[in-house]
Amino acid sequence: MSTQGEKPENQPPDPPPDPRWKLLVFYLCFYGFMSQIRPGESFITPYLLGAEKNFTKEEVTNEITPVLSYSYMAVLVPIFLLTDYLRYKPVLVLQSLSHISIWLLLIFGSSILAMQFMEFFYGITMAARVAYSSYIFSLVSPSRYQRMASYSRSSVLMGVFTSSVLGQLCVTVGGTTFMTLNYISLGFMCFALILTLFLERPKRSLFFNRSDPVCNGTSPAELDKMNPGPEKPEWQKATAWQNLVIIRMLKELASIVRLPQLRLWSLWWIFNSAGYYLILYYVHILWNDIYSTTDNRKVYNGGVEAASTLLGAITSFAAGYVKIRWTLWSELVIAVVTAFQAGLLLLMSMTGNIWLCYVGYILFRGSYQFLVPIAIFQIAASLSKELCALVFGINTFLATVLKTIITIIITDKRGLALSVHPQFYVYFGYFTLLAVVYLAATVYVAMRHNVCRKPQEAPPAKELCSTAIEALGKDKSTELASSEA
């Protein structure tokens, strides 16, 4: 009886893992791979600008594409919360349905409004990616988080690479039309929807559904271990709203936001990723503007996307082996990479050679992907997995807000409505400004480091003098004692 009464007071030990966890992880990775097989995705822009849809560059640039940023910002927070509350699977089903809607609208839609709805559903699919990336944590024990997360990410990257190569081969070698590619993509998306129906719905999640029994191998979260004791903690006596884990985590996050590395890399995530995704949204229009051809066989968007994905995977992998003092050199590394990206954007804006533009884009994506795992590690180093997920969610939301503001001012027809080349000059100025700020931060950190190091070098001299004085005093006292004797 006493033993049963003591159980609620202490956290239970880690339960044994689900014996099916290997099969569940394999199935999730297989789904992640298949959900990326959309060979028509790399050719959406030439498809819209081509004879099959016949939209103008102004319509695609200033009326259709901006909707993606707006929809992504509108649905990001609701989907982030629903993903955890509904325990992943329903949101993955919603993502598959949105993908099907995208390709149905691409195939059968013919108006600007239809294409704007297509971009709206695309924003939903982007926001729903959080469901796949966090699903893996509900299947395995904490000791396997890092390796399993790498498996799930690798399966997605391999899916994107395979999809891009397949699309390019169909267009260049097989002479497939863009419309046929869209039908093929629709078929794969229907298959992905079927796969989601067989995903197992977890019993627990990060923020909600935490009172359910643990049966999937995950251990209690760090915040569940706060204030242990025979009496209930104060947060358990609070109202249901105040008792939400996410509310408690927001309060805890306010106390650790002052950490220098957390602040630096969060700011990098917000400002640089906003510019990065704007480049991804509009670079296909830039390619079409530099090299406009009616021969589909000479459109190499799929091959370029495949090469950039492969380079991104290589640089992400290589970043894990970079060993430097990040507390001292983080600002300099960010400044150099950002300046390199600014130079690439200037090249892409000024060149009339489509191959130089392709190479600039590939290197731009690879340099960004090099810093992503470093940022993840630097942010997550001192946080629990719940706080880490919350920080990344907040950073992504702020980056989306910034990206939307830039879109309204620069791209939207209600703003400046710039064409694609002037836009890239603006993006070049944006990344140049970021590089200057990071370089100034580097100089400040170096000066502060030198100032802090000088006082540390002075004490040994003082200690040496004091030691000598003490020794001299001892000698004198010894002589005085001997003379008195």
Secondary structure, 3 states (H helix, E strand, C coil): CHHHHHHHHCCCCCCCCCCCHHHHHHHHHHHHHHCCCCCCHHHHHHHHHCCCCCCCHHHHHHHHCHHHHHHHHHHHHHHHHHHHHCCCHHHHHHHHHHHHHHHHHHHHCCCHHHHHHHHHHHHHHHHCHHHHHHHHHHCCCHHHHHHHHHHHHHHHHHHHHHHHHHHHHHHHCCCCCHHHHHHHHHHHHHHHHHHHHCCCCCCCCCCCCCCCCCCCCCCCCHHHHCCCCCCCCHHHHCCCCCCCHHHHHHHHHHHHCCCHHHHHHHHHHHHHHHHHHHHHHHHHHHHHHHCCCCCHHHCCHHHHHHHHHHHHHHHHHHHCCCCCCHHHHHHHHHHHHHHHHHHHHHHHHHCCCHHHHHHHHHHHHHHHHHHHHHHHHHHHCCCCHHHHHHHHHHHHHHHHHHHHHHHHHHHCCCCCCCCHHHHHHHHHHHHHHHHHHHHHHHHHHHHHHHHHHHHHHHHHHHHHHHHHHHHHHHHHHHHHHHHHC
